[in-house]
């Protein structure tokens, strides 16, 4: 069936509400043995699974069918259907590859349907020109088939500016009206209405008329169009909510829920989430707090039930987590916290516990979204029981629209405090502070004090009363961009008061004590890059050597120090730019730009602290690193080389001497049985940086730990000064080594704190630019 890109607020299709995600993830790994005696899968099964919303199962089935295709024609059709399932799951790169293979071998209307899907992939990837070409081709090849032609024209309309879209939609409305009654016609009417709603006030009346017509047609065709009836009611309720007609919107929402109640499992997962979420919002506005809380709880339960089949991206290429899942989760958190205000002590504790558990679900979903991999996160969920020791506190700052909520968990329970700082102010302050720290400019102290007052000062009595010396923070949003150790109380930095670690969420953290003290270490470093410079993207090369590269160097300490960063090369150090250099000159310039002289000293210093193996420069190839890592001989892996963590796993990588090591590549390298039996205690990335201003990029450090199955990861939030990194790393590892009896080794967070304080108290490195970028994520013991 040709697909339109729906214009609804959520593009989440039919999700499977069946078996637990973790069990299914395990089956995906074990399927050759699990299904060895089962009947061979069929193409029809894969299509039916997609139609029922079982996207992961559909993809798996269709891949197996493709492996045993009896003819080239069957393989082409299977690739087309596989591409459609991958598209619906928003696994866009894989979808495009499957669809491209089918597209090249098909003709006529079969090719038109694949062209339509390829246009949808391009639209979702933010390539409107390519999408438009595919939609036009689909219209030409469709001939007399209105299913493909109208679907393509509706998708074409999405490419137009809002101001031009209404005229095109009104013309399409007339063509749709001329079609005989069918499920396709009802679907087109709903699509038209949703797009018309986006055009403003003038589109409201025709949108309403289309939805009323669609509702009547679907009701008349029930039960065949039961799903479409719920969709029409859902869209009509959204229209009424937009207009402030809350009571009417609630009636329609409940009618849609009643219609969806009889659907088979998985066939209405997206609708149930959307409908319960709207019901929760409407009930809140109508002052019915208890009923609103119950609706939020049902919406979150539905999300968790269908987590494995959630698409990663929404219609415009933004994350489905941000557009749909995060607002639902945070709506529940806010409702729980509001309910706790007037609850008795026992019930209040229960509400606060549930609020933290919901924040954990938020963190899990966000990391899944970042990595583009549901199973990778589910594999470590609840991996170890978490007992918070005395002297340690776990802090969840939750940035809500109108306030900052602070949830502090210790061995004695959960404490809740608030700051009256609204979300826009938190974001602005954190972003400004991050910029001052990243560039090493002198204006950091004012935001450092303001953030301390907002985040830590409300908790000072509780922290002091319980003798907290170690603070584990699960930061939210823009607060990930800043180093909490650089917050300042007016007399001292926070790092002088607390050993600070970061966690994406305790449910994804292995909190068991180290199996041995320190252990052996594999050190890989690159001070003089090799063939890897030829593997850099054109964007990175332009950033390093472009005509305006020198002009883009930041002010402050970062411009005057040898910094471990993929940054612009000063014009004084080379005779030309990328455009003017011959290949040999360009390679020389890139190697000069990426040289890290301090890495030689760092590798030598670490060799004298812990036993192990060193791979430096030409010996640090991807293959040698893989073979060394797969041996399972090392509890610590330390990488001293350039690396970048961007807004997604695909935009995150580390430079080896000969090639790029992506997060997925890191996972592949470190997937040996030895690592499964003996997880890495610590993965250190001493020259990696997060993308400036992108609050998601620090998730890449957490993702690296997860991909490597490491209990902890030590990374940096911004480009670090070469000489400071050498000193800090040496002192950090010395802290992990036991001294003469009865001296015990420090925990990882304490060792990092000691190292940072030592730099802070050296006048040359007193600015937080030098000591604050280093963050420990995961196990702090």
C-alpha positions as CSV (number, residue, x, y, z in Angstrom):
1,X,0.0,0.0,0.0
2,X,1.6,3.3,-1.0
3,X,2.2,5.5,2.0
4,X,1.6,9.2,2.7
5,X,3.8,11.0,5.2
6,X,1.3,11.8,7.9
7,X,1.1,15.3,9.2
8,X,-0.1,14.4,12.7
9,X,1.9,15.6,15.7
10,X,3.2,12.1,16.1
11,X,4.4,9.9,13.3
12,X,4.6,6.9,15.5
13,X,2.8,4.2,13.6
14,X,1.3,0.9,14.8
15,X,3.5,-0.4,17.6
16,X,3.6,-3.8,19.0
17,X,2.3,-4.2,22.5
18,X,3.4,-7.8,22.9
19,X,6.4,-9.5,24.5
20,X,8.9,-7.6,26.6
21,X,11.5,-5.7,24.6
22,X,14.4,-7.3,26.5
23,X,13.2,-10.8,25.7
24,X,12.8,-9.9,22.0
25,X,16.3,-8.3,21.9
26,X,17.7,-11.6,23.2
27,X,15.8,-13.6,20.6
28,X,17.2,-11.4,17.8
29,X,20.6,-12.5,18.8
30,X,19.7,-16.2,19.3
31,X,17.2,-16.7,16.5
32,X,19.2,-19.2,14.5
33,X,18.9,-21.7,17.3
34,X,15.5,-20.6,18.5
35,X,13.9,-21.0,15.1
36,X,16.0,-23.7,13.6
37,X,13.0,-26.1,13.5
38,X,10.3,-23.5,12.7
39,X,8.6,-23.2,9.4
40,X,10.4,-20.8,7.0
41,X,9.0,-17.3,7.2
42,X,7.1,-15.8,4.3
43,X,6.8,-12.5,2.6
44,X,3.1,-12.3,3.6
45,X,4.1,-12.7,7.2
46,X,6.5,-9.9,7.1
47,X,4.0,-7.6,5.5
48,X,1.3,-8.6,8.0
49,X,3.7,-8.0,10.9
50,X,4.3,-4.5,9.7
51,X,0.6,-3.8,9.3
52,X,0.1,-4.9,12.9
53,X,2.9,-2.6,14.1
54,X,5.4,-5.3,14.9
55,X,8.2,-3.4,13.1
56,X,11.2,-5.1,14.6
57,X,9.7,-8.5,14.0
58,X,8.7,-7.5,10.4
59,X,12.2,-6.4,9.6
60,X,13.7,-9.6,11.0
61,X,11.2,-11.8,9.1
62,X,11.8,-10.0,5.8
63,X,15.6,-10.2,6.2
64,X,15.2,-14.0,6.6
65,X,12.9,-14.2,3.6
66,X,15.5,-12.2,1.5
67,X,18.2,-14.6,2.5
68,X,16.2,-17.5,1.0
69,X,14.6,-15.8,-2.0
70,X,13.9,-18.3,-4.7
71,X,14.2,-15.8,-7.6
72,X,15.4,-12.3,-8.5
73,X,11.8,-11.1,-8.7
74,X,11.0,-12.4,-5.2
75,X,14.2,-10.7,-3.9
76,X,13.2,-7.4,-5.5
77,X,9.7,-7.5,-3.9
78,X,11.1,-8.5,-0.6
79,X,13.6,-5.7,-0.6
80,X,10.8,-3.2,-1.4
81,X,8.8,-4.5,1.6
82,X,11.8,-4.6,3.8
83,X,12.5,-1.0,2.9
84,X,8.9,-0.1,3.7
85,X,9.2,-1.7,7.2
86,X,12.5,0.0,7.9
87,X,11.0,3.3,6.7
88,X,8.1,2.9,9.1
89,X,10.6,2.2,11.9
90,X,12.5,5.3,10.9
91,X,15.7,3.3,10.3
92,X,16.3,5.6,7.4
93,X,19.8,4.7,6.2
94,X,18.9,1.0,6.1
95,X,15.6,1.7,4.5
96,X,17.2,3.7,1.7
97,X,19.7,0.9,0.9
98,X,16.9,-1.7,0.7
99,X,14.7,0.6,-1.4
100,X,17.5,1.6,-3.7
101,X,18.2,-2.1,-4.5
102,X,14.5,-2.7,-5.3
103,X,14.1,0.6,-7.2
104,X,16.9,-0.3,-9.7
105,X,15.2,-3.5,-10.7
106,X,11.5,-2.6,-10.9
107,X,9.3,-0.8,-13.5
108,X,5.9,0.8,-13.8
109,X,3.7,1.0,-10.8
110,X,5.9,-1.2,-8.7
111,X,8.8,1.2,-9.3
112,X,6.4,4.1,-8.5
113,X,5.5,2.7,-5.1
114,X,9.2,2.4,-4.3
115,X,9.9,5.9,-5.6
116,X,7.2,7.1,-3.2
117,X,8.9,5.4,-0.3
118,X,12.3,6.7,-1.3
119,X,10.8,10.2,-1.5
120,X,9.6,9.7,2.1
121,X,13.0,8.7,3.2
122,X,14.6,11.8,1.6
123,X,11.9,14.0,3.2
124,X,12.6,12.5,6.7
125,X,16.4,13.0,6.2
126,X,15.9,16.6,5.4
127,X,16.6,16.4,1.6
128,X,13.5,18.2,0.1
129,X,14.9,18.5,-3.4
130,X,15.6,14.8,-3.7
131,X,12.2,14.0,-2.1
132,X,10.4,16.2,-4.6
133,X,12.1,14.4,-7.6
134,X,11.0,11.0,-6.3
135,X,7.5,12.2,-5.6
136,X,7.3,13.6,-9.2
137,X,8.5,10.3,-10.6
138,X,6.0,8.4,-8.6
139,X,3.2,10.5,-10.0
140,X,4.4,10.0,-13.6
141,X,4.8,6.2,-13.1
142,X,1.5,5.8,-11.2
143,X,-0.6,6.2,-14.4
144,X,-4.2,5.7,-13.5
145,X,-3.6,4.4,-10.0
146,X,-4.9,7.2,-7.6
147,X,-3.5,5.4,-4.6
148,X,0.1,6.3,-5.6
149,X,-0.7,9.6,-7.3
150,X,-2.6,11.1,-4.5
151,X,-0.3,9.8,-1.8
152,X,2.7,11.4,-3.7
153,X,0.8,14.7,-4.2
154,X,-0.1,14.9,-0.6
155,X,3.6,14.4,0.3
156,X,4.6,17.0,-2.3
157,X,2.4,19.5,-0.4
158,X,4.5,19.0,2.7
159,X,7.5,20.4,0.8
160,X,5.8,23.8,0.2
161,X,6.0,26.7,2.6
162,X,3.0,27.0,4.8
163,X,1.8,30.2,3.0
164,X,1.6,28.3,-0.3
165,X,0.4,25.0,1.0
166,X,-3.3,25.8,1.5
167,X,-4.0,26.5,-2.2
168,X,-2.5,23.2,-3.2
169,X,-4.4,21.3,-0.5
170,X,-7.7,22.8,-1.5
171,X,-7.2,21.6,-5.0
172,X,-6.3,18.2,-3.7
173,X,-9.4,18.3,-1.6
174,X,-11.6,18.4,-4.7
175,X,-9.7,15.5,-6.3
176,X,-10.1,13.4,-3.2
177,X,-13.8,14.2,-2.9
178,X,-14.3,12.8,-6.4
179,X,-12.9,9.4,-5.4
180,X,-15.3,6.6,-4.5
181,X,-15.6,5.6,-0.8
182,X,-12.7,3.5,0.4
183,X,-10.2,3.2,3.2
184,X,-7.7,5.0,1.1
185,X,-10.1,8.0,0.6
186,X,-10.7,8.2,4.4
187,X,-7.0,8.1,5.0
188,X,-6.4,10.9,2.5
189,X,-9.1,13.0,4.1
190,X,-7.4,12.7,7.5
191,X,-4.0,13.6,6.0
192,X,-5.5,16.6,4.3
193,X,-7.1,17.8,7.5
194,X,-3.9,17.5,9.5
195,X,-2.0,19.5,6.9
196,X,-4.8,22.1,6.6
197,X,-4.7,22.5,10.4
198,X,-1.0,23.6,10.1
199,X,-1.9,26.4,7.7
200,X,-3.5,28.5,10.4
201,X,-7.0,29.9,10.9
202,X,-8.0,29.8,7.3
203,X,-7.4,26.0,7.3
204,X,-9.5,25.2,10.3
205,X,-12.9,25.1,8.6
206,X,-11.9,22.9,5.7
207,X,-9.9,20.7,8.1
208,X,-13.0,20.3,10.3
209,X,-15.2,19.4,7.3
210,X,-12.7,16.7,6.1
211,X,-12.5,15.1,9.5
212,X,-16.3,15.0,9.9
213,X,-16.6,13.4,6.5
214,X,-13.8,10.9,7.4
215,X,-15.4,10.1,10.7
216,X,-18.8,9.4,9.0
217,X,-17.2,7.3,6.3
218,X,-15.2,5.2,8.7
219,X,-18.1,4.7,11.0
220,X,-20.3,3.5,8.1
221,X,-17.5,1.0,7.0
222,X,-16.9,-0.3,10.5
223,X,-15.4,-2.6,11.6
224,X,-13.2,-2.6,8.4
225,X,-12.2,1.0,9.0
226,X,-12.1,0.9,12.9
227,X,-8.6,2.1,13.0
228,X,-9.4,5.1,10.7
229,X,-12.4,5.9,12.8
230,X,-10.1,6.3,15.8
231,X,-7.7,8.4,13.8
232,X,-10.4,10.7,12.6
233,X,-11.7,11.2,16.1
234,X,-8.2,11.8,17.3
235,X,-7.5,14.4,14.7
236,X,-10.8,16.1,15.4
237,X,-10.1,16.2,19.1
238,X,-6.8,17.8,18.4
239,X,-8.5,20.5,16.4
240,X,-10.9,21.2,19.2
241,X,-8.0,21.3,21.8
242,X,-6.2,23.8,19.6
243,X,-9.4,26.0,19.7
244,X,-9.7,25.7,23.5
245,X,-12.9,23.6,23.2
246,X,-11.6,21.4,26.0
247,X,-14.8,19.6,27.0
248,X,-15.7,18.7,23.4
249,X,-12.1,17.6,22.8
250,X,-12.3,15.3,25.8
251,X,-15.5,13.7,24.6
252,X,-14.0,13.0,21.2
253,X,-10.8,11.6,22.8
254,X,-12.8,9.2,24.9
255,X,-14.8,8.1,21.9
256,X,-11.5,7.4,20.0
257,X,-10.2,5.4,23.0
258,X,-13.4,3.4,23.1
259,X,-13.1,2.7,19.4
260,X,-9.4,1.6,19.8
261,X,-10.2,-0.6,22.8
262,X,-11.2,-3.6,20.7
263,X,-8.1,-3.5,18.4
264,X,-5.8,-6.5,18.4
265,X,-2.5,-6.0,20.4
266,X,-0.1,-3.7,18.6
267,X,-2.6,-2.3,16.2
268,X,-3.3,0.9,18.1
269,X,-0.1,1.5,20.1
270,X,0.5,5.0,18.7
271,X,-3.1,6.0,19.1
272,X,-3.4,4.9,22.6
273,X,-0.3,7.0,23.6
274,X,-1.6,10.0,21.8
275,X,-5.1,9.7,23.1
276,X,-4.1,9.1,26.7
277,X,-1.7,12.0,26.5
278,X,-4.3,14.3,25.2
279,X,-6.8,13.1,27.8
280,X,-4.2,13.8,30.5
281,X,-3.6,17.3,29.2
282,X,-7.3,18.1,29.0
283,X,-8.1,16.8,32.4
284,X,-5.3,18.9,33.9
285,X,-6.7,22.0,32.2
286,X,-10.2,21.1,33.5
287,X,-8.8,20.9,37.1
288,X,-9.2,17.1,37.5
289,X,-5.7,16.4,38.8
290,X,-6.2,12.8,39.9
291,X,-7.8,11.7,36.7
292,X,-5.0,13.5,34.7
293,X,-2.3,11.6,36.7
294,X,-4.0,8.3,35.9
295,X,-4.1,9.1,32.2
296,X,-0.4,10.1,32.2
297,X,0.3,6.7,33.9
298,X,-1.6,4.8,31.2
299,X,0.2,6.7,28.4
300,X,3.7,5.9,29.9
301,X,2.7,2.2,30.4
302,X,1.7,2.1,26.7
303,X,5.1,3.6,25.7
304,X,6.9,1.0,27.7
305,X,4.8,-1.8,26.2
306,X,5.7,-0.8,22.7
307,X,9.2,0.6,23.3
308,X,11.0,-1.8,20.9
309,X,9.0,-0.6,17.9
310,X,9.2,3.1,18.5
311,X,10.6,4.8,15.4
312,X,13.7,6.9,16.2
313,X,12.8,9.9,14.1
314,X,9.6,11.9,13.5
315,X,8.3,13.2,10.1
316,X,10.7,16.2,10.0
317,X,13.8,14.3,11.0
318,X,13.6,15.4,14.6
319,X,13.7,12.8,17.2
320,X,10.4,11.1,18.2
321,X,11.7,11.2,21.8
322,X,11.7,15.0,21.8
323,X,8.4,15.5,20.0
324,X,6.3,12.9,21.7
325,X,7.9,10.7,24.4
326,X,9.7,13.3,26.5
327,X,6.6,15.5,26.9
328,X,4.5,12.5,28.0
329,X,7.2,11.3,30.5
330,X,7.7,14.8,31.9
331,X,3.9,15.4,32.1
332,X,3.8,12.3,34.3
333,X,6.7,13.6,36.4
334,X,5.1,17.0,36.9
335,X,1.7,15.3,37.8
336,X,3.4,13.1,40.4
337,X,5.3,16.0,42.0
338,X,2.1,18.1,42.1
339,X,0.3,15.2,43.7
340,X,3.0,14.8,46.4
341,X,2.4,18.4,47.6
342,X,-0.8,17.5,49.4
343,X,-0.2,13.8,50.1
344,X,0.5,12.1,53.4
345,X,4.1,11.1,54.2
346,X,3.8,7.5,53.0
347,X,2.0,8.4,49.8
348,X,4.4,11.3,49.2
349,X,7.4,9.0,49.4
350,X,5.6,6.7,46.9
351,X,5.0,9.6,44.5
352,X,8.6,10.7,44.7
353,X,9.8,7.2,44.1
354,X,7.6,6.9,41.0
355,X,8.8,10.3,39.8
356,X,12.4,9.2,39.9
357,X,11.5,5.9,38.2
358,X,9.8,7.9,35.4
359,X,12.9,10.1,35.0
360,X,14.9,6.9,34.6
361,X,12.5,5.9,31.8
362,X,13.1,9.3,30.2
363,X,16.9,8.8,30.3
364,X,16.6,5.3,28.8
365,X,14.4,6.5,26.0
366,X,16.7,9.4,25.2
367,X,19.8,7.3,25.0
368,X,18.0,4.8,22.8
369,X,17.0,7.7,20.6
370,X,20.6,8.9,20.5
371,X,22.1,5.5,19.7
372,X,19.4,4.6,17.3
373,X,19.3,1.2,19.0
374,X,16.6,0.1,21.3
375,X,18.1,-3.3,22.2
376,X,21.5,-1.8,23.1
377,X,20.0,0.1,26.0
378,X,17.6,-2.6,27.0
379,X,20.5,-5.0,27.4
380,X,21.8,-3.1,30.4
381,X,18.6,-1.9,32.0
382,X,18.4,-3.0,35.6
383,X,21.7,-4.7,35.2
384,X,22.6,-4.4,38.8
385,X,20.9,-3.6,42.0
386,X,21.6,-0.1,43.2
387,X,22.4,0.5,46.8
388,X,23.4,4.0,47.5
389,X,26.1,4.0,50.1
390,X,26.4,6.4,53.0
391,X,28.1,9.6,52.0
392,X,26.8,9.4,48.4
393,X,23.8,11.2,47.0
394,X,22.2,10.9,43.5
395,X,20.8,14.1,42.2
396,X,18.1,14.4,39.5
397,X,17.7,18.0,38.3
398,X,14.4,18.0,36.3
399,X,13.9,21.1,34.0
400,X,10.2,21.7,33.8
401,X,8.7,24.6,31.9
402,X,8.1,26.9,34.9
403,X,10.5,25.6,37.5
404,X,13.6,23.4,38.2
405,X,12.8,20.4,40.3
406,X,15.6,18.8,42.4
407,X,15.2,15.2,43.5
408,X,17.9,13.9,45.8
409,X,18.2,10.3,46.7
410,X,20.4,9.0,49.5
411,X,20.5,5.9,51.7
412,X,17.8,7.6,53.9
413,X,15.3,8.2,51.0
414,X,14.3,10.9,48.6
415,X,14.3,14.6,49.2
416,X,12.5,17.1,46.9
417,X,13.4,20.8,46.6
418,X,12.6,23.4,44.0
419,X,14.2,26.4,42.3
420,X,11.9,29.0,40.7
421,X,14.0,29.1,37.6
422,X,12.0,28.5,34.4
423,X,13.3,26.3,31.6
424,X,14.3,29.2,29.3
425,X,16.4,30.8,32.0
426,X,18.1,27.4,32.8
427,X,18.9,26.9,29.2
428,X,20.3,30.4,28.7
429,X,22.4,30.3,31.8
430,X,23.8,26.8,31.2
431,X,24.6,27.7,27.5
432,X,26.4,30.9,28.5
433,X,28.3,29.1,31.3
434,X,29.3,26.3,28.9
435,X,30.6,28.9,26.4
436,X,32.7,30.6,29.0
437,X,34.2,27.3,30.1
438,X,34.7,25.9,26.6
439,X,36.6,29.0,25.4
440,X,38.5,29.8,28.7
441,X,37.2,33.3,28.9
442,X,37.1,35.2,32.2
443,X,33.3,35.8,32.6
444,X,32.5,32.3,34.0
445,X,32.1,33.3,37.7
446,X,28.7,35.0,37.5
447,X,26.9,32.0,35.9
448,X,28.9,29.6,38.1
449,X,27.4,31.3,41.2
450,X,23.9,31.6,39.7
451,X,23.8,27.9,38.8
452,X,25.1,26.9,42.2
453,X,22.3,28.9,43.8
454,X,19.7,27.2,41.6
455,X,20.9,23.6,41.6
456,X,23.0,23.0,44.8
457,X,22.2,25.6,47.4
458,X,18.6,24.4,48.0
459,X,20.1,21.0,48.9
460,X,22.9,22.2,51.1
461,X,21.2,21.4,54.5
462,X,20.4,17.9,53.4
463,X,23.8,17.3,51.9
464,X,25.5,18.6,55.1
465,X,23.2,16.6,57.4
466,X,24.0,13.3,55.7
467,X,27.7,14.0,55.3
468,X,27.6,13.7,51.5
469,X,31.0,13.7,50.0
470,X,30.2,12.1,46.6
471,X,27.5,13.5,44.3
472,X,26.2,11.5,41.4
473,X,24.3,13.7,39.0
474,X,21.8,12.6,36.3
475,X,21.6,16.0,34.4
476,X,18.8,17.0,32.2
477,X,18.8,19.0,28.9
478,X,21.2,21.9,28.8
479,X,22.6,21.1,32.2
480,X,24.6,18.3,30.4
481,X,26.6,21.0,28.7
482,X,28.2,22.3,31.9
483,X,30.6,20.9,34.4
484,X,28.9,20.9,37.8
485,X,32.2,20.8,39.6
486,X,32.8,24.4,38.3
487,X,29.6,25.7,40.1
488,X,30.7,28.2,42.8
489,X,29.2,28.9,46.2
490,X,30.9,32.3,46.5
491,X,33.9,30.8,48.4
492,X,34.7,27.4,46.8
493,X,34.0,25.5,43.6
494,X,31.7,22.5,44.0
495,X,34.5,20.1,43.2
496,X,36.3,21.3,46.4
497,X,33.3,20.1,48.4
498,X,32.2,16.9,46.5
499,X,33.6,14.2,44.3
500,X,31.2,14.4,41.3
501,X,30.3,11.8,38.9
502,X,27.6,11.8,36.2
503,X,25.1,9.1,35.1
504,X,22.6,9.0,32.3
505,X,20.5,7.0,34.8
506,X,21.2,4.5,37.6
507,X,19.1,1.9,35.8
508,X,21.7,1.9,33.1
509,X,24.7,1.9,35.4
510,X,26.6,-1.1,36.7
511,X,27.2,0.0,40.3
512,X,29.0,-3.1,41.6
513,X,32.4,-2.6,43.3
514,X,35.5,-3.1,41.2
515,X,36.6,-6.7,41.0
516,X,40.2,-5.8,41.5
517,X,42.2,-2.7,42.4
518,X,43.1,-0.8,39.2
519,X,44.2,-3.8,37.1
520,X,46.0,-3.8,33.7
521,X,45.6,-1.1,31.2
522,X,45.6,-0.9,27.4
523,X,46.8,2.6,26.3
524,X,46.3,3.7,22.7
525,X,47.5,7.1,21.7
526,X,48.0,9.2,18.5
527,X,50.4,12.2,18.7
528,X,51.2,12.1,14.9
529,X,48.2,11.0,12.7
530,X,48.7,8.8,9.7
531,X,46.4,7.7,6.9
532,X,43.3,8.6,9.0
533,X,43.6,12.2,7.7
534,X,42.4,10.9,4.4
535,X,39.2,9.5,6.0
536,X,38.0,12.8,7.4
537,X,34.8,14.2,6.0
538,X,34.9,17.3,3.7
539,X,33.1,19.2,6.4
540,X,35.8,18.4,8.9
541,X,38.6,19.2,6.4
542,X,37.0,22.6,5.6
543,X,36.7,23.3,9.3
544,X,40.4,22.6,9.7
545,X,41.8,24.2,6.6
546,X,39.1,26.3,5.0
547,X,39.7,29.9,3.9
548,X,38.1,31.3,7.1
549,X,39.5,28.7,9.4
550,X,41.8,31.1,11.3
551,X,39.0,33.6,11.7
552,X,36.8,30.9,13.4
553,X,39.3,30.2,16.2
554,X,37.6,31.0,19.5
555,X,38.8,33.7,21.9
556,X,40.2,33.0,25.3
557,X,42.6,30.3,26.5
558,X,41.5,27.8,23.9
559,X,43.1,30.0,21.2
560,X,46.5,30.2,23.0
561,X,47.0,26.6,24.1
562,X,47.8,23.3,22.4
563,X,44.3,21.9,22.5
564,X,43.1,18.4,21.8
565,X,40.4,19.3,19.3
566,X,39.4,19.0,15.7
567,X,39.7,22.8,15.4
568,X,40.9,25.3,12.8
569,X,44.6,25.5,12.0
570,X,46.0,29.0,12.4
571,X,46.9,30.5,9.1
572,X,50.4,31.3,10.3
573,X,51.2,27.5,10.5
574,X,50.5,26.7,6.8
575,X,51.1,28.2,3.5
576,X,47.7,27.5,2.0
577,X,44.1,26.4,2.5
578,X,42.4,23.2,1.5
579,X,41.5,24.6,-1.9
580,X,45.0,25.7,-2.8
581,X,47.0,22.8,-1.5
582,X,48.0,19.7,-3.6
583,X,47.2,16.3,-2.1
584,X,50.6,15.9,-0.4
585,X,50.4,19.5,1.0
586,X,46.9,19.0,2.2
587,X,47.9,15.8,4.0
588,X,50.9,17.5,5.7
589,X,48.6,20.4,6.7
590,X,46.0,18.0,8.2
591,X,48.7,16.1,10.1
592,X,50.0,19.3,11.5
593,X,46.6,20.5,12.5
594,X,45.8,17.2,14.3
595,X,49.2,16.6,16.0
596,X,49.0,16.1,19.8
597,X,52.5,16.5,21.2
598,X,51.4,15.8,24.8
599,X,50.2,12.3,24.0
600,X,53.7,11.0,23.9
601,X,54.3,12.2,27.4
602,X,50.9,10.9,28.5
603,X,51.5,7.4,27.2
604,X,54.9,7.3,28.8
605,X,53.6,8.6,32.1
606,X,50.8,6.0,32.3
607,X,53.2,3.2,31.4
608,X,54.9,3.8,34.7
609,X,51.7,3.7,36.8
610,X,49.8,0.6,35.7
611,X,51.0,-2.5,33.9
612,X,49.7,-3.2,30.5
613,X,50.4,-2.5,26.8
614,X,50.9,0.7,24.8
615,X,49.9,1.3,21.2
616,X,51.3,4.7,20.0
617,X,50.9,6.2,16.6
618,X,51.6,3.7,13.8
619,X,50.9,0.8,16.2
620,X,47.5,2.3,17.1
621,X,45.6,0.9,14.1
622,X,42.0,-0.2,14.3
623,X,43.0,-3.8,13.7
624,X,45.8,-3.9,16.3
625,X,43.5,-2.1,18.8
626,X,40.8,-4.7,18.1
627,X,43.1,-7.6,18.6
628,X,44.5,-6.2,21.8
629,X,41.1,-5.3,23.2
630,X,39.5,-8.6,22.3
631,X,42.1,-10.5,24.4
632,X,40.1,-9.5,27.5
633,X,43.4,-8.9,29.4
634,X,42.7,-5.3,30.3
635,X,40.4,-3.8,32.9
636,X,41.1,-0.3,31.7
637,X,41.3,1.0,28.2
638,X,42.7,4.5,27.7
639,X,42.5,6.3,24.3
640,X,44.4,9.5,23.9
641,X,43.4,10.8,20.4
642,X,41.0,13.2,18.8
643,X,37.4,12.3,19.1
644,X,34.1,14.0,18.6
645,X,30.7,13.2,20.1
646,X,28.0,14.9,18.1
647,X,24.2,15.0,18.1
648,X,23.9,11.3,17.2
649,X,25.8,8.1,17.3
650,X,26.5,8.4,13.6
651,X,28.2,11.8,14.2
652,X,30.5,10.4,16.9
653,X,33.9,8.9,16.3
654,X,37.5,8.5,17.5
655,X,40.6,8.9,15.3
656,X,43.0,5.9,15.3
657,X,46.2,6.2,13.3
658,X,44.8,4.7,10.1
659,X,41.0,5.0,10.3
660,X,38.0,6.4,12.1
661,X,36.6,4.3,15.0
662,X,32.8,5.0,15.3
663,X,30.6,4.1,18.3
664,X,29.3,1.1,16.4
665,X,32.8,0.1,15.4
666,X,33.8,0.4,19.1
667,X,30.9,-2.0,19.9
668,X,32.0,-4.4,17.2
669,X,35.6,-4.4,18.5
670,X,34.7,-5.0,22.1
671,X,32.1,-7.6,21.7
672,X,34.2,-10.6,22.5
673,X,33.2,-13.3,25.0
674,X,36.1,-12.1,27.2
675,X,34.5,-8.7,27.6
676,X,31.1,-10.3,28.3
677,X,32.6,-12.3,31.1
678,X,34.7,-9.4,32.5
679,X,33.3,-6.0,31.7
680,X,35.8,-3.1,31.3
681,X,36.1,-1.2,34.6
682,X,37.0,2.1,32.8
683,X,37.1,3.5,29.3
684,X,39.1,6.7,29.2
685,X,38.9,9.1,26.3
686,X,41.3,11.8,27.1
687,X,41.1,13.8,23.9
688,X,37.5,13.6,22.9
689,X,35.1,16.6,22.9
690,X,31.4,17.1,22.7
691,X,29.8,19.2,20.0
692,X,29.4,22.8,21.1
693,X,25.9,23.9,22.1
694,X,24.3,20.5,21.5
695,X,22.8,19.2,24.7
696,X,22.5,15.7,23.3
697,X,26.2,15.4,22.4
698,X,27.3,14.4,26.0
699,X,25.1,11.3,25.5
700,X,27.9,10.1,23.2
701,X,30.2,9.6,26.1
702,X,27.5,7.5,27.8
703,X,26.9,5.7,24.5
704,X,30.6,4.9,24.2
705,X,30.5,3.2,27.6
706,X,27.4,1.3,26.7
707,X,28.8,0.2,23.3
708,X,32.1,-0.9,25.0
709,X,30.2,-2.6,27.9
710,X,32.3,-0.4,30.2
711,X,31.2,0.2,33.8
712,X,32.6,3.8,33.6
713,X,33.8,6.2,31.0
714,X,36.1,9.2,31.6
715,X,35.6,11.9,28.9
716,X,35.6,15.6,28.3
717,X,32.9,18.1,27.6
718,X,35.2,20.5,25.6
719,X,38.6,20.5,24.0
720,X,41.2,20.0,26.7
721,X,44.6,21.7,27.0
722,X,47.3,19.2,26.1
723,X,49.6,19.8,29.1
724,X,46.8,19.9,31.6
725,X,45.5,16.5,30.3
726,X,48.9,14.9,30.8
727,X,49.1,16.0,34.4
728,X,45.5,15.2,35.3
729,X,45.5,11.7,33.8
730,X,48.7,10.7,35.5
731,X,47.5,11.9,38.9
732,X,44.1,10.2,38.3
733,X,45.5,6.8,37.7
734,X,47.9,7.2,40.6
735,X,44.9,7.6,42.8
736,X,43.5,4.2,41.6
737,X,46.7,2.4,42.7
738,X,46.8,1.3,46.3
739,X,49.6,2.8,48.4
740,X,51.6,1.2,51.1
741,X,49.4,-0.7,53.6
742,X,47.0,0.1,55.0
743,X,46.4,2.8,52.3
744,X,43.5,1.9,50.0
745,X,43.0,3.1,46.4
746,X,40.6,5.9,45.8
747,X,37.3,5.4,44.0
748,X,37.2,6.7,40.5
749,X,35.2,9.8,41.4
750,X,37.5,10.6,44.3
751,X,40.6,10.1,42.2
752,X,39.2,12.5,39.6
753,X,38.3,15.0,42.3
754,X,41.8,14.9,43.7
755,X,43.3,15.4,40.3
756,X,41.1,18.3,39.4
757,X,41.8,20.1,42.8
758,X,45.5,19.7,42.2
759,X,45.2,21.5,38.8
760,X,42.8,24.1,40.3
761,X,45.4,25.0,43.0
762,X,48.2,25.5,40.4
763,X,47.9,29.2,39.4
764,X,48.7,28.3,35.8
765,X,45.7,26.0,35.5
766,X,43.3,27.6,38.0
767,X,40.7,28.5,35.3
768,X,38.0,25.8,35.0
769,X,38.9,25.6,31.3
770,X,41.8,23.4,32.3
771,X,40.4,21.1,35.0
772,X,36.6,21.1,34.7
773,X,36.0,19.4,31.3
774,X,36.8,16.0,32.5
775,X,33.7,14.1,33.6
776,X,33.3,10.6,34.9
777,X,30.1,8.8,33.7
778,X,28.8,5.6,35.1
779,X,30.2,3.7,38.1
780,X,31.9,6.1,40.5
781,X,33.4,3.5,42.9
